[in-house]
Amino acid sequence: MEERYRIGVPEMDAQHARLFELIDRGQRPEPDEGDVQLLILDLVNYAKTHLELEETFLAEQGLEDFLESHVGLHRDFRVRAMEVYTALREAEGLEQKRQLLKDTVNFCDQWLREHIDVEDRAYAELLRSKV
């Protein structure tokens, strides 16, 4: 994970690093059908798990006001995840599945980078100001 995406919250930084690792794995050329499905499911499932853990973390830190808007952004991601599951189930053939993997990886990469830069940095700053 690039240093610029570290927010200074070790637990969240570790989870973000794992997400970037999954994104990198999803960008490998010409995966076979089993790898495509596994990569899509690993990426989307881990992202959903991260969002749940982040919401719990924010609540535990007493950032309920911030959490309220943050959950809305996470909800949007969860909707997209359900669309990916449906598309994977309906995809016919390896090329469609590879395209879905590419689209999913691109979406997750862009979403994660923007989310860290704006939203996650904001709560990291709130946490530092509480100390």
N, C-alpha and C positions, 0 to 999 in steps of 0.2 A: 504494500500500500504506500502510495506517495505520502511523504511527510506532511504535505499541505492539507491532507484530509484527516489528520489527527486533531482531535478536539480537546485532548487533555483529560478525558474521562476514560481511564484504562479499560474498564469493562466494555464500554461502547466502542472504543478504538479497536479492541480485539474482535468484536463482532463485525465491525466495518471491514477489518482486514480479511476476515473469513468471506464476507460477501464479495470483496474485490477478487479474492482467490477463485471463487466460483465463477465470477464473470470472466476472468482470464481463462479458466478451463473451458468455458463455453465458446471461446473464440478460436479454439484449435481447429485446424482445417479438416474437413471431410470425416466427421465422426460417423460411426456406424449407427444403425437404428437404435440399438440398445443404449449406446452412449448418449444419443440425442435425448431420449426419453428420461434417462437418469439425470442428465445435466439440467434439463428443464425442471424436473421435479425437485432436485436438490436445491437449485437456486431459488425457486419460488417458495418452497417450504421453509428454507432457512431464513429468507427475507421476512416471511410472515412470523416466524419464531422471534426474530430480532425485534420486530415491531412490538410484539407482545411484551417482550422483556424490557424494551425501552419504555413502554407505557407504565409498567410496574415500577421501574427505576424512578421515573419522574414523579409518580405518586408518592413513593417512599421518601423522596427528597423534598416533598412539600411544595411541588411546583404545579398544583392543581389548575391554576388559571392558565398557565402555559400549556398544560396537558390537554385542556379542552380543545384548543385550536389544532394542536399536534395530532390528536386522534382523528380529526377530520381528514388530514392529509394521509394518514395511515389507512383510513377507510377507502380512500381513492385507490391506493395501491392494492388493497385486498380485493376490490372489485376487478381490477385488472388481472390479478392472480386467478380469479375464478374464470375470467375470459380465456386465460392461457390454458387452464385445465380443460375447458370445453374444447378449445381449438386442438389441443393435443389428442383428445379422444376422437375428434372428428377428422383429423388429418389422414389423408390417404397417400401413402408412399413416403419413401425416405426423403425425397426432395422437399415435400411440403413440411415435413418435420424438421428438416435442417433449416428451412426458412423461418419456421416458428422459433427455433432455438436462436437464430440470428436476431430476429425481432425482439425476442424476450431479453436476450443479453443486452442489446442496444438500449431498450427501454430501462432495464434495471440499472445499467451503468449511468445513464443520464439522470435518472431519478435519484439514485444514491448520491451522486456528486452534487447535484443541486440541493438535495435535502440536507446533506452534511454542511455545505457552505452557508446555507441560510438558517434553517431550523435548528439543527443540532448545535451549531456554533452559538446560537442565541441561548439555548438552555445551558450550555457549558459556561457561558459568560454569567448567567444568573447564578449558577452554582458557585462560581468564583467570587461573586459579589456578596454571597451569604457568609463567606468565611471571614 
